[in-house]
Amino acid sequence: MEPEFLKQIVEALIIANDEPISEHKISSLVEELTPGQVKKIVESLNLEYADNKRAFLIVQVAGGYQINTHKTVAPWIKKLYKGRIRTRLSHASLESLAIIVFQQPISRVEIDAIRGVNSGGVIKNLLERNLIRIAGRAKGPGKPLLYGTTKDLLEYLGVNDLSELPKPKEITEIMGKLDAEQGVPENILEALTAGDNEVEIEIAPEVEPAETAGKMMPVDAGSERDTVAKQMNTTTPSNDSAE
């Protein structure tokens, strides 16, 4: 095939797919291309978009490619979606999710201990949204379930991997933007800045989620990443079972 036609095919696949599509998936559909060649085509497309001052670009999200609009046009897109129902996470859900992100794999008991409240309802909600998964069981007494994050979380936050999220040490700086006198609660900050968990676990493989009828509306990746950290400013004073 002609190089320009191959470029059109790659572009079409990225646009048509309803979720990020990987280089390997594209190369499996277009036998003439290797994953490395797909990457070069994407880079070429982005150069063309930039040269022509297009309002969109191809970005890597959750290990795949998708089309995103530039932040410069965000105000008008927000007007378009104004008044529409948008799936958002509660303060308690974001707080629990942040703990899981930085301390995974982690048990519900450990999450409860850090937050000081029952997180059962929150964990159930996050599991139903497929933002977290059961990552295995601890080999200690009772073999409690351990939770970790999913690829859907990366897509929800608009990042390619968890390394793009604010680091624990950056959380205090983020909080300082809200109020110089406010800080992250000591119990939360201590848990997040602690070293990796050294618990012995039985790992459960991550499975691809079943396709759902509806999808969450695209989010402003930057604001959502900051919100994960900002929501840890205070702990919830009551039981979260109704979340």
Biotite code that builds the C-alpha atoms (Angstrom):
import biotite.structure as struc

atoms = struc.array([
    struc.Atom([0.000, 0.000, 0.000], chain_id="A", res_id=1, res_name="MET", atom_name="CA", element="C"),
    struc.Atom([1.017, 3.614, -0.503], chain_id="A", res_id=2, res_name="GLU", atom_name="CA", element="C"),
    struc.Atom([2.519, 5.268, 2.604], chain_id="A", res_id=3, res_name="PRO", atom_name="CA", element="C"),
    struc.Atom([-0.118, 8.019, 2.561], chain_id="A", res_id=4, res_name="GLU", atom_name="CA", element="C"),
    struc.Atom([-2.917, 5.455, 2.443], chain_id="A", res_id=5, res_name="PHE", atom_name="CA", element="C"),
    struc.Atom([-1.386, 3.548, 5.368], chain_id="A", res_id=6, res_name="LEU", atom_name="CA", element="C"),
    struc.Atom([-1.317, 6.829, 7.273], chain_id="A", res_id=7, res_name="LYS", atom_name="CA", element="C"),
    struc.Atom([-5.014, 7.342, 6.521], chain_id="A", res_id=8, res_name="GLN", atom_name="CA", element="C"),
    struc.Atom([-5.821, 3.841, 7.770], chain_id="A", res_id=9, res_name="ILE", atom_name="CA", element="C"),
    struc.Atom([-3.986, 4.373, 11.069], chain_id="A", res_id=10, res_name="VAL", atom_name="CA", element="C"),
    struc.Atom([-5.704, 7.728, 11.553], chain_id="A", res_id=11, res_name="GLU", atom_name="CA", element="C"),
    struc.Atom([-9.103, 6.208, 10.779], chain_id="A", res_id=12, res_name="ALA", atom_name="CA", element="C"),
    struc.Atom([-8.608, 3.343, 13.246], chain_id="A", res_id=13, res_name="LEU", atom_name="CA", element="C"),
    struc.Atom([-7.672, 5.739, 16.036], chain_id="A", res_id=14, res_name="ILE", atom_name="CA", element="C"),
    struc.Atom([-10.674, 7.959, 15.332], chain_id="A", res_id=15, res_name="ILE", atom_name="CA", element="C"),
    struc.Atom([-13.152, 5.112, 14.906], chain_id="A", res_id=16, res_name="ALA", atom_name="CA", element="C"),
    struc.Atom([-12.200, 3.137, 18.009], chain_id="A", res_id=17, res_name="ASN", atom_name="CA", element="C"),
    struc.Atom([-14.256, 3.996, 21.086], chain_id="A", res_id=18, res_name="ASP", atom_name="CA", element="C"),
    struc.Atom([-11.286, 3.504, 23.425], chain_id="A", res_id=19, res_name="GLU", atom_name="CA", element="C"),
    struc.Atom([-7.496, 3.933, 23.188], chain_id="A", res_id=20, res_name="PRO", atom_name="CA", element="C"),
    struc.Atom([-6.051, 1.552, 20.607], chain_id="A", res_id=21, res_name="ILE", atom_name="CA", element="C"),
    struc.Atom([-2.507, 0.218, 20.963], chain_id="A", res_id=22, res_name="SER", atom_name="CA", element="C"),
    struc.Atom([0.281, 0.053, 18.372], chain_id="A", res_id=23, res_name="GLU", atom_name="CA", element="C"),
    struc.Atom([0.143, -3.753, 18.521], chain_id="A", res_id=24, res_name="HIS", atom_name="CA", element="C"),
    struc.Atom([-3.611, -3.778, 17.890], chain_id="A", res_id=25, res_name="LYS", atom_name="CA", element="C"),
    struc.Atom([-3.230, -1.488, 14.884], chain_id="A", res_id=26, res_name="ILE", atom_name="CA", element="C"),
    struc.Atom([-0.378, -3.585, 13.457], chain_id="A", res_id=27, res_name="SER", atom_name="CA", element="C"),
    struc.Atom([-2.482, -6.723, 13.889], chain_id="A", res_id=28, res_name="SER", atom_name="CA", element="C"),
    struc.Atom([-5.212, -5.088, 11.792], chain_id="A", res_id=29, res_name="LEU", atom_name="CA", element="C"),
    struc.Atom([-2.811, -3.634, 9.222], chain_id="A", res_id=30, res_name="VAL", atom_name="CA", element="C"),
    struc.Atom([-0.394, -6.457, 8.431], chain_id="A", res_id=31, res_name="GLU", atom_name="CA", element="C"),
    struc.Atom([1.913, -4.182, 6.440], chain_id="A", res_id=32, res_name="GLU", atom_name="CA", element="C"),
    struc.Atom([2.827, -2.235, 9.579], chain_id="A", res_id=33, res_name="LEU", atom_name="CA", element="C"),
    struc.Atom([4.904, -3.087, 12.634], chain_id="A", res_id=34, res_name="THR", atom_name="CA", element="C"),
    struc.Atom([4.219, -1.447, 16.025], chain_id="A", res_id=35, res_name="PRO", atom_name="CA", element="C"),
    struc.Atom([7.309, 0.704, 15.505], chain_id="A", res_id=36, res_name="GLY", atom_name="CA", element="C"),
    struc.Atom([6.031, 1.907, 12.128], chain_id="A", res_id=37, res_name="GLN", atom_name="CA", element="C"),
    struc.Atom([2.657, 2.721, 13.672], chain_id="A", res_id=38, res_name="VAL", atom_name="CA", element="C"),
    struc.Atom([4.418, 4.902, 16.236], chain_id="A", res_id=39, res_name="LYS", atom_name="CA", element="C"),
    struc.Atom([6.268, 6.790, 13.484], chain_id="A", res_id=40, res_name="LYS", atom_name="CA", element="C"),
    struc.Atom([3.018, 7.329, 11.579], chain_id="A", res_id=41, res_name="ILE", atom_name="CA", element="C"),
    struc.Atom([1.363, 8.755, 14.691], chain_id="A", res_id=42, res_name="VAL", atom_name="CA", element="C"),
    struc.Atom([4.294, 11.118, 15.194], chain_id="A", res_id=43, res_name="GLU", atom_name="CA", element="C"),
    struc.Atom([3.997, 12.171, 11.537], chain_id="A", res_id=44, res_name="SER", atom_name="CA", element="C"),
    struc.Atom([0.260, 12.798, 11.916], chain_id="A", res_id=45, res_name="LEU", atom_name="CA", element="C"),
    struc.Atom([0.830, 14.960, 14.979], chain_id="A", res_id=46, res_name="ASN", atom_name="CA", element="C"),
    struc.Atom([3.392, 17.022, 13.075], chain_id="A", res_id=47, res_name="LEU", atom_name="CA", element="C"),
    struc.Atom([0.842, 17.555, 10.316], chain_id="A", res_id=48, res_name="GLU", atom_name="CA", element="C"),
    struc.Atom([-1.813, 18.570, 12.847], chain_id="A", res_id=49, res_name="TYR", atom_name="CA", element="C"),
    struc.Atom([0.603, 21.046, 14.441], chain_id="A", res_id=50, res_name="ALA", atom_name="CA", element="C"),
    struc.Atom([1.719, 22.518, 11.099], chain_id="A", res_id=51, res_name="ASP", atom_name="CA", element="C"),
    struc.Atom([-1.902, 23.002, 10.061], chain_id="A", res_id=52, res_name="ASN", atom_name="CA", element="C"),
    struc.Atom([-2.859, 24.361, 13.512], chain_id="A", res_id=53, res_name="LYS", atom_name="CA", element="C"),
    struc.Atom([-5.576, 21.744, 14.008], chain_id="A", res_id=54, res_name="ARG", atom_name="CA", element="C"),
    struc.Atom([-7.625, 21.741, 17.219], chain_id="A", res_id=55, res_name="ALA", atom_name="CA", element="C"),
    struc.Atom([-6.736, 18.147, 18.031], chain_id="A", res_id=56, res_name="PHE", atom_name="CA", element="C"),
    struc.Atom([-3.823, 15.745, 18.360], chain_id="A", res_id=57, res_name="LEU", atom_name="CA", element="C"),
    struc.Atom([-3.166, 12.064, 19.014], chain_id="A", res_id=58, res_name="ILE", atom_name="CA", element="C"),
    struc.Atom([-2.133, 11.260, 22.582], chain_id="A", res_id=59, res_name="VAL", atom_name="CA", element="C"),
    struc.Atom([-1.180, 8.092, 24.443], chain_id="A", res_id=60, res_name="GLN", atom_name="CA", element="C"),
    struc.Atom([-3.722, 7.119, 27.079], chain_id="A", res_id=61, res_name="VAL", atom_name="CA", element="C"),
    struc.Atom([-3.853, 3.849, 29.026], chain_id="A", res_id=62, res_name="ALA", atom_name="CA", element="C"),
    struc.Atom([-1.323, 2.229, 26.708], chain_id="A", res_id=63, res_name="GLY", atom_name="CA", element="C"),
    struc.Atom([-3.085, 3.190, 23.489], chain_id="A", res_id=64, res_name="GLY", atom_name="CA", element="C"),
    struc.Atom([-3.744, 6.105, 21.121], chain_id="A", res_id=65, res_name="TYR", atom_name="CA", element="C"),
    struc.Atom([-6.771, 8.366, 21.024], chain_id="A", res_id=66, res_name="GLN", atom_name="CA", element="C"),
    struc.Atom([-7.707, 11.757, 19.565], chain_id="A", res_id=67, res_name="ILE", atom_name="CA", element="C"),
    struc.Atom([-7.838, 14.630, 22.073], chain_id="A", res_id=68, res_name="ASN", atom_name="CA", element="C"),
    struc.Atom([-8.669, 18.285, 21.585], chain_id="A", res_id=69, res_name="THR", atom_name="CA", element="C"),
    struc.Atom([-6.202, 20.985, 22.634], chain_id="A", res_id=70, res_name="HIS", atom_name="CA", element="C"),
    struc.Atom([-6.708, 22.701, 25.983], chain_id="A", res_id=71, res_name="LYS", atom_name="CA", element="C"),
    struc.Atom([-6.960, 26.028, 24.175], chain_id="A", res_id=72, res_name="THR", atom_name="CA", element="C"),
    struc.Atom([-10.430, 25.112, 22.879], chain_id="A", res_id=73, res_name="VAL", atom_name="CA", element="C"),
    struc.Atom([-11.611, 23.654, 26.200], chain_id="A", res_id=74, res_name="ALA", atom_name="CA", element="C"),
    struc.Atom([-13.848, 26.655, 27.136], chain_id="A", res_id=75, res_name="PRO", atom_name="CA", element="C"),
    struc.Atom([-16.026, 26.115, 24.061], chain_id="A", res_id=76, res_name="TRP", atom_name="CA", element="C"),
    struc.Atom([-16.193, 22.364, 24.557], chain_id="A", res_id=77, res_name="ILE", atom_name="CA", element="C"),
    struc.Atom([-17.315, 22.961, 28.147], chain_id="A", res_id=78, res_name="LYS", atom_name="CA", element="C"),
    struc.Atom([-20.113, 25.169, 26.810], chain_id="A", res_id=79, res_name="LYS", atom_name="CA", element="C"),
    struc.Atom([-21.145, 22.352, 24.479], chain_id="A", res_id=80, res_name="LEU", atom_name="CA", element="C"),
    struc.Atom([-21.408, 19.892, 27.379], chain_id="A", res_id=81, res_name="TYR", atom_name="CA", element="C"),
    struc.Atom([-22.893, 22.373, 29.852], chain_id="A", res_id=82, res_name="LYS", atom_name="CA", element="C"),
    struc.Atom([-25.960, 20.916, 31.522], chain_id="A", res_id=83, res_name="GLY", atom_name="CA", element="C"),
    struc.Atom([-25.267, 17.362, 30.429], chain_id="A", res_id=84, res_name="ARG", atom_name="CA", element="C"),
    struc.Atom([-25.002, 14.643, 33.057], chain_id="A", res_id=85, res_name="ILE", atom_name="CA", element="C"),
    struc.Atom([-21.378, 13.871, 33.783], chain_id="A", res_id=86, res_name="ARG", atom_name="CA", element="C"),
    struc.Atom([-20.036, 10.960, 35.754], chain_id="A", res_id=87, res_name="THR", atom_name="CA", element="C"),
    struc.Atom([-17.956, 12.287, 38.631], chain_id="A", res_id=88, res_name="ARG", atom_name="CA", element="C"),
    struc.Atom([-16.357, 10.707, 41.676], chain_id="A", res_id=89, res_name="LEU", atom_name="CA", element="C"),
    struc.Atom([-17.230, 11.803, 45.199], chain_id="A", res_id=90, res_name="SER", atom_name="CA", element="C"),
    struc.Atom([-14.703, 13.243, 47.646], chain_id="A", res_id=91, res_name="HIS", atom_name="CA", element="C"),
    struc.Atom([-14.598, 9.909, 49.503], chain_id="A", res_id=92, res_name="ALA", atom_name="CA", element="C"),
    struc.Atom([-14.101, 7.943, 46.289], chain_id="A", res_id=93, res_name="SER", atom_name="CA", element="C"),
    struc.Atom([-11.243, 10.181, 45.135], chain_id="A", res_id=94, res_name="LEU", atom_name="CA", element="C"),
    struc.Atom([-9.622, 9.991, 48.562], chain_id="A", res_id=95, res_name="GLU", atom_name="CA", element="C"),
    struc.Atom([-9.794, 6.181, 48.628], chain_id="A", res_id=96, res_name="SER", atom_name="CA", element="C"),
    struc.Atom([-8.675, 5.962, 45.007], chain_id="A", res_id=97, res_name="LEU", atom_name="CA", element="C"),
    struc.Atom([-5.613, 8.119, 45.716], chain_id="A", res_id=98, res_name="ALA", atom_name="CA", element="C"),
    struc.Atom([-4.626, 5.803, 48.576], chain_id="A", res_id=99, res_name="ILE", atom_name="CA", element="C"),
    struc.Atom([-4.979, 2.747, 46.333], chain_id="A", res_id=100, res_name="ILE", atom_name="CA", element="C"),
    struc.Atom([-2.975, 4.399, 43.535], chain_id="A", res_id=101, res_name="VAL", atom_name="CA", element="C"),
    struc.Atom([0.013, 5.137, 45.760], chain_id="A", res_id=102, res_name="PHE", atom_name="CA", element="C"),
    struc.Atom([-0.129, 2.084, 48.039], chain_id="A", res_id=103, res_name="GLN", atom_name="CA", element="C"),
    struc.Atom([-1.383, -0.744, 45.803], chain_id="A", res_id=104, res_name="GLN", atom_name="CA", element="C"),
    struc.Atom([-1.795, -3.581, 46.388], chain_id="A", res_id=105, res_name="PRO", atom_name="CA", element="C"),
    struc.Atom([-3.697, -2.655, 49.556], chain_id="A", res_id=106, res_name="ILE", atom_name="CA", element="C"),
    struc.Atom([-6.516, -4.213, 51.564], chain_id="A", res_id=107, res_name="SER", atom_name="CA", element="C"),
    struc.Atom([-9.774, -2.558, 52.567], chain_id="A", res_id=108, res_name="ARG", atom_name="CA", element="C"),
    struc.Atom([-8.786, -2.791, 56.226], chain_id="A", res_id=109, res_name="VAL", atom_name="CA", element="C"),
    struc.Atom([-5.639, -0.791, 55.502], chain_id="A", res_id=110, res_name="GLU", atom_name="CA", element="C"),
    struc.Atom([-7.654, 1.805, 53.566], chain_id="A", res_id=111, res_name="ILE", atom_name="CA", element="C"),
    struc.Atom([-10.112, 2.075, 56.484], chain_id="A", res_id=112, res_name="ASP", atom_name="CA", element="C"),
    struc.Atom([-7.237, 2.521, 58.914], chain_id="A", res_id=113, res_name="ALA", atom_name="CA", element="C"),
    struc.Atom([-5.715, 5.338, 56.860], chain_id="A", res_id=114, res_name="ILE", atom_name="CA", element="C"),
    struc.Atom([-8.987, 7.182, 56.305], chain_id="A", res_id=115, res_name="ARG", atom_name="CA", element="C"),
    struc.Atom([-10.465, 6.471, 59.738], chain_id="A", res_id=116, res_name="GLY", atom_name="CA", element="C"),
    struc.Atom([-13.844, 5.418, 58.319], chain_id="A", res_id=117, res_name="VAL", atom_name="CA", element="C"),
    struc.Atom([-15.497, 2.392, 56.730], chain_id="A", res_id=118, res_name="ASN", atom_name="CA", element="C"),
    struc.Atom([-14.664, 2.381, 53.009], chain_id="A", res_id=119, res_name="SER", atom_name="CA", element="C"),
    struc.Atom([-16.739, -0.650, 52.016], chain_id="A", res_id=120, res_name="GLY", atom_name="CA", element="C"),
    struc.Atom([-19.286, 1.329, 50.001], chain_id="A", res_id=121, res_name="GLY", atom_name="CA", element="C"),
    struc.Atom([-16.601, 3.361, 48.286], chain_id="A", res_id=122, res_name="VAL", atom_name="CA", element="C"),
    struc.Atom([-14.621, 0.254, 47.304], chain_id="A", res_id=123, res_name="ILE", atom_name="CA", element="C"),
    struc.Atom([-17.784, -1.328, 45.877], chain_id="A", res_id=124, res_name="LYS", atom_name="CA", element="C"),
    struc.Atom([-18.480, 1.821, 43.859], chain_id="A", res_id=125, res_name="ASN", atom_name="CA", element="C"),
    struc.Atom([-14.937, 1.932, 42.448], chain_id="A", res_id=126, res_name="LEU", atom_name="CA", element="C"),
    struc.Atom([-15.096, -1.765, 41.548], chain_id="A", res_id=127, res_name="LEU", atom_name="CA", element="C"),
    struc.Atom([-18.425, -1.274, 39.737], chain_id="A", res_id=128, res_name="GLU", atom_name="CA", element="C"),
    struc.Atom([-16.890, 1.573, 37.734], chain_id="A", res_id=129, res_name="ARG", atom_name="CA", element="C"),
    struc.Atom([-13.931, -0.716, 36.944], chain_id="A", res_id=130, res_name="ASN", atom_name="CA", element="C"),
    struc.Atom([-11.490, 1.905, 38.229], chain_id="A", res_id=131, res_name="LEU", atom_name="CA", element="C"),
    struc.Atom([-9.970, -0.613, 40.639], chain_id="A", res_id=132, res_name="ILE", atom_name="CA", element="C"),
    struc.Atom([-9.689, -4.390, 40.590], chain_id="A", res_id=133, res_name="ARG", atom_name="CA", element="C"),
    struc.Atom([-8.992, -7.253, 42.940], chain_id="A", res_id=134, res_name="ILE", atom_name="CA", element="C"),
    struc.Atom([-5.239, -7.688, 42.558], chain_id="A", res_id=135, res_name="ALA", atom_name="CA", element="C"),
    struc.Atom([-4.880, -10.777, 44.727], chain_id="A", res_id=136, res_name="GLY", atom_name="CA", element="C"),
    struc.Atom([-4.955, -11.856, 48.365], chain_id="A", res_id=137, res_name="ARG", atom_name="CA", element="C"),
    struc.Atom([-2.501, -11.183, 51.169], chain_id="A", res_id=138, res_name="ALA", atom_name="CA", element="C"),
    struc.Atom([-0.946, -14.343, 52.589], chain_id="A", res_id=139, res_name="LYS", atom_name="CA", element="C"),
    struc.Atom([-1.480, -13.170, 56.140], chain_id="A", res_id=140, res_name="GLY", atom_name="CA", element="C"),
    struc.Atom([-4.302, -14.124, 58.533], chain_id="A", res_id=141, res_name="PRO", atom_name="CA", element="C"),
    struc.Atom([-7.669, -14.254, 56.787], chain_id="A", res_id=142, res_name="GLY", atom_name="CA", element="C"),
    struc.Atom([-6.085, -13.686, 53.370], chain_id="A", res_id=143, res_name="LYS", atom_name="CA", element="C"),
    struc.Atom([-7.810, -10.318, 52.811], chain_id="A", res_id=144, res_name="PRO", atom_name="CA", element="C"),
    struc.Atom([-8.486, -9.137, 49.278], chain_id="A", res_id=145, res_name="LEU", atom_name="CA", element="C"),
    struc.Atom([-5.993, -6.641, 47.877], chain_id="A", res_id=146, res_name="LEU", atom_name="CA", element="C"),
    struc.Atom([-6.954, -3.879, 45.478], chain_id="A", res_id=147, res_name="TYR", atom_name="CA", element="C"),
    struc.Atom([-5.088, -2.257, 42.604], chain_id="A", res_id=148, res_name="GLY", atom_name="CA", element="C"),
    struc.Atom([-5.887, 0.068, 39.716], chain_id="A", res_id=149, res_name="THR", atom_name="CA", element="C"),
    struc.Atom([-7.077, -0.742, 36.181], chain_id="A", res_id=150, res_name="THR", atom_name="CA", element="C"),
    struc.Atom([-6.477, 0.524, 32.652], chain_id="A", res_id=151, res_name="LYS", atom_name="CA", element="C"),
    struc.Atom([-9.898, 2.163, 32.825], chain_id="A", res_id=152, res_name="ASP", atom_name="CA", element="C"),
    struc.Atom([-8.572, 4.425, 35.578], chain_id="A", res_id=153, res_name="LEU", atom_name="CA", element="C"),
    struc.Atom([-5.756, 5.583, 33.284], chain_id="A", res_id=154, res_name="LEU", atom_name="CA", element="C"),
    struc.Atom([-8.319, 6.352, 30.592], chain_id="A", res_id=155, res_name="GLU", atom_name="CA", element="C"),
    struc.Atom([-10.555, 8.176, 33.084], chain_id="A", res_id=156, res_name="TYR", atom_name="CA", element="C"),
    struc.Atom([-7.649, 10.351, 34.226], chain_id="A", res_id=157, res_name="LEU", atom_name="CA", element="C"),
    struc.Atom([-6.312, 10.805, 30.703], chain_id="A", res_id=158, res_name="GLY", atom_name="CA", element="C"),
    struc.Atom([-2.820, 9.468, 31.411], chain_id="A", res_id=159, res_name="VAL", atom_name="CA", element="C"),
    struc.Atom([-0.702, 6.785, 29.770], chain_id="A", res_id=160, res_name="ASN", atom_name="CA", element="C"),
    struc.Atom([0.561, 5.304, 33.042], chain_id="A", res_id=161, res_name="ASP", atom_name="CA", element="C"),
    struc.Atom([0.496, 6.053, 36.773], chain_id="A", res_id=162, res_name="LEU", atom_name="CA", element="C"),
    struc.Atom([3.930, 7.691, 36.671], chain_id="A", res_id=163, res_name="SER", atom_name="CA", element="C"),
    struc.Atom([2.245, 10.744, 35.107], chain_id="A", res_id=164, res_name="GLU", atom_name="CA", element="C"),
    struc.Atom([0.181, 11.355, 38.269], chain_id="A", res_id=165, res_name="LEU", atom_name="CA", element="C"),
    struc.Atom([1.461, 13.778, 40.923], chain_id="A", res_id=166, res_name="PRO", atom_name="CA", element="C"),
    struc.Atom([4.081, 12.141, 43.119], chain_id="A", res_id=167, res_name="LYS", atom_name="CA", element="C"),
    struc.Atom([3.347, 11.905, 46.866], chain_id="A", res_id=168, res_name="PRO", atom_name="CA", element="C"),
    struc.Atom([5.926, 14.611, 47.551], chain_id="A", res_id=169, res_name="LYS", atom_name="CA", element="C"),
    struc.Atom([4.148, 16.926, 45.110], chain_id="A", res_id=170, res_name="GLU", atom_name="CA", element="C"),
    struc.Atom([0.828, 16.663, 46.930], chain_id="A", res_id=171, res_name="ILE", atom_name="CA", element="C"),
    struc.Atom([1.798, 19.236, 49.542], chain_id="A", res_id=172, res_name="THR", atom_name="CA", element="C"),
    struc.Atom([2.690, 21.703, 46.777], chain_id="A", res_id=173, res_name="GLU", atom_name="CA", element="C"),
    struc.Atom([-0.681, 21.114, 45.106], chain_id="A", res_id=174, res_name="ILE", atom_name="CA", element="C"),
    struc.Atom([-2.467, 21.663, 48.406], chain_id="A", res_id=175, res_name="MET", atom_name="CA", element="C"),
    struc.Atom([-0.493, 24.876, 48.954], chain_id="A", res_id=176, res_name="GLY", atom_name="CA", element="C"),
    struc.Atom([-2.202, 26.370, 45.919], chain_id="A", res_id=177, res_name="LYS", atom_name="CA", element="C"),
    struc.Atom([-5.535, 26.072, 47.720], chain_id="A", res_id=178, res_name="LEU", atom_name="CA", element="C"),
    struc.Atom([-4.467, 27.415, 51.097], chain_id="A", res_id=179, res_name="ASP", atom_name="CA", element="C"),
    struc.Atom([-0.941, 27.962, 52.347], chain_id="A", res_id=180, res_name="ALA", atom_name="CA", element="C"),
    struc.Atom([-2.043, 27.091, 55.868], chain_id="A", res_id=181, res_name="GLU", atom_name="CA", element="C"),
    struc.Atom([-3.842, 23.906, 54.916], chain_id="A", res_id=182, res_name="GLN", atom_name="CA", element="C"),
    struc.Atom([-2.000, 20.640, 54.560], chain_id="A", res_id=183, res_name="GLY", atom_name="CA", element="C"),
    struc.Atom([-2.657, 17.020, 53.852], chain_id="A", res_id=184, res_name="VAL", atom_name="CA", element="C"),
    struc.Atom([-3.831, 15.158, 56.963], chain_id="A", res_id=185, res_name="PRO", atom_name="CA", element="C"),
    struc.Atom([-0.836, 13.486, 58.582], chain_id="A", res_id=186, res_name="GLU", atom_name="CA", element="C"),
    struc.Atom([-2.319, 9.994, 58.465], chain_id="A", res_id=187, res_name="ASN", atom_name="CA", element="C"),
    struc.Atom([-3.019, 10.245, 54.718], chain_id="A", res_id=188, res_name="ILE", atom_name="CA", element="C"),
    struc.Atom([0.308, 11.883, 53.830], chain_id="A", res_id=189, res_name="LEU", atom_name="CA", element="C"),
    struc.Atom([2.281, 9.382, 55.913], chain_id="A", res_id=190, res_name="GLU", atom_name="CA", element="C"),
    struc.Atom([0.562, 6.496, 54.156], chain_id="A", res_id=191, res_name="ALA", atom_name="CA", element="C"),
    struc.Atom([1.159, 7.930, 50.697], chain_id="A", res_id=192, res_name="LEU", atom_name="CA", element="C"),
    struc.Atom([4.791, 8.830, 51.229], chain_id="A", res_id=193, res_name="THR", atom_name="CA", element="C"),
    struc.Atom([5.661, 5.507, 52.826], chain_id="A", res_id=194, res_name="ALA", atom_name="CA", element="C"),
    struc.Atom([7.717, 3.007, 50.872], chain_id="A", res_id=195, res_name="GLY", atom_name="CA", element="C"),
    struc.Atom([6.241, 0.277, 48.738], chain_id="A", res_id=196, res_name="ASP", atom_name="CA", element="C"),
    struc.Atom([4.111, -2.304, 50.493], chain_id="A", res_id=197, res_name="ASN", atom_name="CA", element="C"),
    struc.Atom([6.139, -5.345, 51.494], chain_id="A", res_id=198, res_name="GLU", atom_name="CA", element="C"),
    struc.Atom([3.169, -7.657, 51.941], chain_id="A", res_id=199, res_name="VAL", atom_name="CA", element="C"),
    struc.Atom([3.386, -11.115, 50.376], chain_id="A", res_id=200, res_name="GLU", atom_name="CA", element="C"),
    struc.Atom([0.515, -11.550, 47.968], chain_id="A", res_id=201, res_name="ILE", atom_name="CA", element="C"),
    struc.Atom([-1.122, -13.938, 45.571], chain_id="A", res_id=202, res_name="GLU", atom_name="CA", element="C"),
    struc.Atom([-1.496, -12.010, 42.318], chain_id="A", res_id=203, res_name="ILE", atom_name="CA", element="C"),
    struc.Atom([-4.697, -12.179, 40.297], chain_id="A", res_id=204, res_name="ALA", atom_name="CA", element="C"),
    struc.Atom([-4.296, -11.301, 36.584], chain_id="A", res_id=205, res_name="PRO", atom_name="CA", element="C"),
    struc.Atom([-6.094, -8.248, 35.271], chain_id="A", res_id=206, res_name="GLU", atom_name="CA", element="C"),
    struc.Atom([-8.841, -9.140, 32.854], chain_id="A", res_id=207, res_name="VAL", atom_name="CA", element="C"),
    struc.Atom([-10.236, -6.995, 30.097], chain_id="A", res_id=208, res_name="GLU", atom_name="CA", element="C"),
    struc.Atom([-13.523, -5.440, 31.269], chain_id="A", res_id=209, res_name="PRO", atom_name="CA", element="C"),
    struc.Atom([-16.745, -6.369, 29.522], chain_id="A", res_id=210, res_name="ALA", atom_name="CA", element="C"),
    struc.Atom([-17.992, -3.623, 27.228], chain_id="A", res_id=211, res_name="GLU", atom_name="CA", element="C"),
    struc.Atom([-20.634, -1.487, 28.907], chain_id="A", res_id=212, res_name="THR", atom_name="CA", element="C"),
    struc.Atom([-23.620, 0.285, 27.420], chain_id="A", res_id=213, res_name="ALA", atom_name="CA", element="C"),
    struc.Atom([-22.451, 3.749, 28.412], chain_id="A", res_id=214, res_name="GLY", atom_name="CA", element="C"),
    struc.Atom([-19.058, 5.387, 28.738], chain_id="A", res_id=215, res_name="LYS", atom_name="CA", element="C"),
    struc.Atom([-17.875, 8.180, 30.985], chain_id="A", res_id=216, res_name="MET", atom_name="CA", element="C"),
    struc.Atom([-17.634, 11.571, 29.346], chain_id="A", res_id=217, res_name="MET", atom_name="CA", element="C"),
    struc.Atom([-14.086, 12.682, 28.479], chain_id="A", res_id=218, res_name="PRO", atom_name="CA", element="C"),
    struc.Atom([-12.479, 14.707, 31.235], chain_id="A", res_id=219, res_name="VAL", atom_name="CA", element="C"),
    struc.Atom([-9.878, 17.425, 31.548], chain_id="A", res_id=220, res_name="ASP", atom_name="CA", element="C"),
    struc.Atom([-6.918, 15.186, 32.357], chain_id="A", res_id=221, res_name="ALA", atom_name="CA", element="C"),
    struc.Atom([-4.921, 17.870, 34.116], chain_id="A", res_id=222, res_name="GLY", atom_name="CA", element="C"),
    struc.Atom([-7.696, 18.906, 36.493], chain_id="A", res_id=223, res_name="SER", atom_name="CA", element="C"),
    struc.Atom([-8.629, 15.319, 37.309], chain_id="A", res_id=224, res_name="GLU", atom_name="CA", element="C"),
    struc.Atom([-5.012, 14.430, 38.115], chain_id="A", res_id=225, res_name="ARG", atom_name="CA", element="C"),
    struc.Atom([-4.786, 17.389, 40.490], chain_id="A", res_id=226, res_name="ASP", atom_name="CA", element="C"),
    struc.Atom([-8.177, 16.539, 41.999], chain_id="A", res_id=227, res_name="THR", atom_name="CA", element="C"),
    struc.Atom([-6.961, 13.091, 43.028], chain_id="A", res_id=228, res_name="VAL", atom_name="CA", element="C"),
    struc.Atom([-4.401, 14.834, 45.214], chain_id="A", res_id=229, res_name="ALA", atom_name="CA", element="C"),
    struc.Atom([-6.607, 17.743, 46.281], chain_id="A", res_id=230, res_name="LYS", atom_name="CA", element="C"),
    struc.Atom([-9.360, 15.469, 47.581], chain_id="A", res_id=231, res_name="GLN", atom_name="CA", element="C"),
    struc.Atom([-6.955, 14.175, 50.228], chain_id="A", res_id=232, res_name="MET", atom_name="CA", element="C"),
    struc.Atom([-7.030, 17.533, 51.995], chain_id="A", res_id=233, res_name="ASN", atom_name="CA", element="C"),
    struc.Atom([-9.468, 16.296, 54.635], chain_id="A", res_id=234, res_name="THR", atom_name="CA", element="C"),
    struc.Atom([-10.724, 12.924, 55.796], chain_id="A", res_id=235, res_name="THR", atom_name="CA", element="C"),
    struc.Atom([-14.410, 12.136, 55.786], chain_id="A", res_id=236, res_name="THR", atom_name="CA", element="C"),
    struc.Atom([-15.784, 12.175, 59.347], chain_id="A", res_id=237, res_name="PRO", atom_name="CA", element="C"),
    struc.Atom([-18.496, 9.576, 58.869], chain_id="A", res_id=238, res_name="SER", atom_name="CA", element="C"),
    struc.Atom([-19.117, 6.113, 57.459], chain_id="A", res_id=239, res_name="ASN", atom_name="CA", element="C"),
    struc.Atom([-18.991, 6.044, 53.648], chain_id="A", res_id=240, res_name="ASP", atom_name="CA", element="C"),
    struc.Atom([-21.082, 2.935, 53.142], chain_id="A", res_id=241, res_name="SER", atom_name="CA", element="C"),
    struc.Atom([-23.720, 4.887, 51.215], chain_id="A", res_id=242, res_name="ALA", atom_name="CA", element="C"),
    struc.Atom([-21.244, 6.175, 48.617], chain_id="A", res_id=243, res_name="GLU", atom_name="CA", element="C"),
])
